[in-house]
């Protein structure tokens, strides 16, 4: 694993060089700056885990050029869509929307990157200060202010309308999908912070729930909107039991379920049941909410209906194709069958260390858990230690390290 502070110093020194090269070559300074920022974010995520490439400046330049090209293609597609819409009459049936929902849809305009959309949504719709958003993403306040400013400029240049797109309009499905994805990411970051000394960021998850309620109130017949809100509530209900007295992580199987918020569970369950009245095909959020509901209705971990959860994950995997869903399916498979079948599934997903989750701490954590179930404590401890080294979350790191230490005690030979 490469030294993270050393990588950050290298990126700071290379950033102006790469930006100067790209700006001279392409001319559009603002777009080039965005592309370089995205390249730097990608490098900061990959290099500490996979090592600095032989030609780091060339790597950054190539990545930035690809990001710039993607931006230009998106802009061209946007112009073509807007020209087509301009020639069509505005259809009737637009949902009654307040300014909050309109602003949320505007902040989730498809011309913005997910990082910019999240930042702008938190600032403009969530009411968080720039300093709070910067702290959540571990960047300087000035950097976050620039990111938000660039997002606003891009929205202005795109001439996006300050309203909710009309259902059935060319960009309706994409815009709604972006809104839901942003809210989903915001909630996840708040519920399990990807970095830092605390497991939770209640300000982020709270804003996500509040905004999801706004969207559901104004789009009550959208099954995936209700499904996302149900997922948030059913998951948020467990927060009181997720940490111990000193902020340490308490895994689901070990939580005191009497501390779960039964009011949120009832509300989330009712929302989920209500979605089936719309007779819409379940999407990823409704399916995830169904998994959460199965967990929440089990009074004890041993009462969990793992066969039902496994079936839900199989459908969810078909819907999303997400490797993280496959990872969760492996856990459910281990709970309904021998862990060997689940380990074989992980081997296929890992593809010899070149799979989509290569270098991700959750892959090692799940493998360690399955190996522990299979009675291989020494190998399990090795993967717990790998997972601990890869996560940037202090509570997760401490939990994984403690698991590895406990297994080491089990395999240590006793004096004869």
Secondary structure, DSSP 8 states (H G I E B T S, - for coil): ---HHHHHHHHHHHHHHHHHHHHHHH--HHHHHHHHHHHHHHHHHHHHHH---TTHHHHHHHHHHHHHHHHHHHHHHHHHHHHHHHTS---S------HHHHHHHHHT-TTS-HHHHHHHHHHHTS---HHHHHHHTTS-HHHHHHHHHHHHHHHHHHT--SS---TTSTTHHHHHHHHHHHHHHHHHHHHS-SEES-S--HHHHHHHHHHHHHHHHH-TT-HHHHHHHHHHHHHHTTGGGSB-TTS-B--GGGS-GGGS-HHHHHHHHHHHHHHGGGT----HHHHHHHHHHHHHT-SSGGG--HHHHHHHHHHHHHHH--HHHHHHHHHHHHHHS-HHHHHHHHHHHHTTTTSTTTT-HHHHHHHHHHHHHTT-HHHHHHHHHHHHHH-EEHHHHHHHHHHHHHHHHHHS----
